[in-house]
Amino acid sequence: MRWTVDTPEDLAFVRYIYDTLGHDRFSWREALALLEEHPEWLAVNRDIQQKVI
């Protein structure tokens, strides 16, 4: 999984988590637990290619 916010799609993904939890002080474990409940959220940035350095 990519845990960066490089694109508008990444931001939309993070907003799903933030809007559900209602705060920005969550752990990666809390985010993973939400993704287990809402695997469809992963589709929002699934097709984004990571930038090559």
Protein Blocks (a to p, Z undefined) as FASTA:
>chain_A
ZZbdfbfklmmmmmmmmmmnopabdcfklmmmmmmmmmmlmmmmmmpccddZZ
